[in-house]
Amino acid sequence: MTQTVEYDYVVVGAGTAGSVLAARLSENSRVSVLLIEAGGDDDPGGALSLPPAWPTLLGTGRNWGERTTEQAFTGTSIPLARGRGLGGSSAINAMVFTRGHRSAYDAWADAGAKGWGFDELLPYLKRSESAHGRDAGARGQDGPLRTAPAHRPSPVLTDCLEAAAEAGFPRARDISSGLDEGFGLPDLSIVGGRRQSAADAYLRPAAGRGNLTVVTDAPVHRVRITADRCTGVLYRDAQGDEVAVGAAREVILAAGAIGTPHLLMLSGIGPEAHLRATGIDVVHPLPGVGANLQDHVMASVVYSAARPVPAGRNNHGEALGLLRSSDRVDAPDLQIIFVDVPQYAGAFTGPGEGYTLNVSLMRPHSHGTVRLASADPTDSPLIDPRYYADARDLAAMVAGVRAARTIGSASALDTWRGAEVVPGPEVNDDAEIGAYLRAAAASYFHPVGTCRIGTDEGAVVDEQLKLRGLRGLRIADASVMPSIVSGNTNATVYGIAERAAALVAASTDF
Ligand SMILES: Cc1cc2nc3c(=O)[nH]c(=O)nc-3n(C[C@H](O)[C@H](O)[C@H](O)COP(=O)(O)OP(=O)(O)OC[C@H]3O[C@@H](n4cnc5c(N)ncnc54)[C@H](O)[C@@H]3O)c2cc1C
């Protein structure tokens, strides 16, 4: 093991949240910050920067490349991508930049995450963004991320918006704001035709600071605890040697909703019986670590095209809507995103040319887990989102497929529509659509919730994002969400990280 070097703050994971934390904390030149990332800083085939090429990144080393465990309610094991390398998932994601509806954050506060309702998080959501052209009351105007709706959106997707209006859905003023329901063009993390990841917006501008050190190709495999305090971490460098680093003030975990609970459990922090069964010494029992996993399950309605669909210039998914599965739900719980290519689960056959209406459940009732497969840090964890474990989720998605079909058959799409190919016109009643949804279940790649904020026994961090029962350890990433928000998750993670940086900066020793 190499000699221990000490920094004031050690941030683990250079994804969306870790990039924000490292950049914000190192604005204070009196503190030293180390950011440690498991992956590298490559751009495979230039696809990282080129928005329409993002799906190709899933087949590269920029994706950890994992799948869920075989799902009890679908019978399938489902690819669940997460980013690896500078920028993390923000470097390989689909670049949709939208908050969840405000009701989803208010549900956090109602569930015990005091101070984490929408109005309280809003200043931090705004701090991350420059959303010029949007209402300055709701949207930030001078943050590091420049966000805007698609430049010259695809005509098939704008016709999908017309079709949604024809089907009776309202037009949203700003569907990225968290204040609207209905359909519209969300903001995208694309600037001048190129992706803007968290590394682009936050890390690269901070690169010249003498108090910020960034280490890549360095997976952290243990958080070090002495008595009741976190004192640093252990990682492997590119040569495979173990390196110990100390944290004089805090370690902040930003390894994501899969990586953070994985690392905690490897370090002996988590559900006692599971750790023992895996051969890990229990350092700090905390039953909530790795529990409460939520994700947005997705399935598609795919149409063949009656005329050529122009090649995508943006992220392929430039228009979407937030809607309710029935009059009885008290908040929007479904999203339909329009996509300018055929997109369907691997077991199905789609058209060569076409477009897709992707339906996704925004407020699932199902919860799953992240667990250790073994004590070996190089083994992927067991990821079990338990899609459709709660029967209400399938019923809501059936309603979503029906809504997508209503939009898909509206006259605004007459000149584009060949025929519905997936699931196909023979899939009609609730049981048939339900069977399709199980077979076609895909992940929207939005895992959250595995180290949730709260004060009850199952909570992992308190409202200050401090790990319950230990000193010197905070978590700031998608894992702290008490429940999944009704929007693509990246914008929310930026807000959480901005708030985490402010919480650290408010401590007396900063
Ligand atoms: C393919 C894909 C498409 C998506 N599309 C969208 C979209 O269009 N819009 C949207 O809002 N959201 C999207 N998301 C989700 C969104 O990007 C994530 O919710 C968000 O980036 C999560 O941020 P995070 O900081 O929690 O984790 P991440 O950004 O995943 O960062 C975690 C980082 O920690 C590193 N790490 C993990 N373990 C260790 C370890 N032991 N040691 C060191 N480093 C470690 C990882 O390599 C990674 O870089 C998508 C995600 C994916 C994967």
The ligand as an ORCA input file, in Angstrom:
! r2SCAN-3c Opt
* xyz 0 1
  C     -27.703      5.608    -20.644
  C     -28.309      6.587    -19.683
  C     -29.248      7.513    -20.154
  C     -29.815      8.430    -19.275
  N     -30.574      9.435    -19.784
  C     -30.937     10.460    -18.977
  C     -31.532     11.636    -19.516
  O     -31.690     11.789    -20.730
  N     -31.912     12.604    -18.649
  C     -31.751     12.483    -17.303
  O     -32.163     13.375    -16.572
  N     -31.165     11.393    -16.779
  C     -30.705     10.410    -17.583
  N     -30.020      9.352    -17.055
  C     -29.816      9.304    -15.588
  C     -28.857     10.363    -15.061
  O     -27.773     10.529    -15.935
  C     -28.421      9.940    -13.659
  O     -29.554      9.928    -12.807
  C     -27.384     10.853    -13.023
  O     -26.305     11.088    -13.897
  C     -26.892     10.214    -11.729
  O     -25.902     11.006    -11.143
  P     -25.018     10.446     -9.942
  O     -24.031     11.515     -9.630
  O     -25.900      9.964     -8.870
  O     -24.275      9.154    -10.522
  P     -23.351      8.990    -11.799
  O     -23.439     10.158    -12.713
  O     -23.662      7.656    -12.355
  O     -21.879      9.029    -11.199
  C     -21.329      8.060    -10.377
  C     -19.843      8.010    -10.679
  O     -19.192      7.284     -9.655
  C     -18.245      6.419    -10.239
  N     -18.050      5.310     -9.313
  C     -18.931      4.337     -8.980
  N     -18.392      3.504     -8.084
  C     -17.138      3.975     -7.827
  C     -16.083      3.551     -6.985
  N     -16.202      2.464     -6.207
  N     -14.937      4.257     -6.997
  C     -14.794      5.364     -7.759
  N     -15.766      5.820     -8.586
  C     -16.922      5.130     -8.607
  C     -18.874      6.002    -11.545
  O     -17.931      5.489    -12.439
  C     -19.513      7.304    -11.989
  O     -18.633      8.101    -12.748
  C     -29.469      8.397    -17.891
  C     -28.556      7.459    -17.428
  C     -27.959      6.572    -18.305
  C     -26.960      5.597    -17.787
*
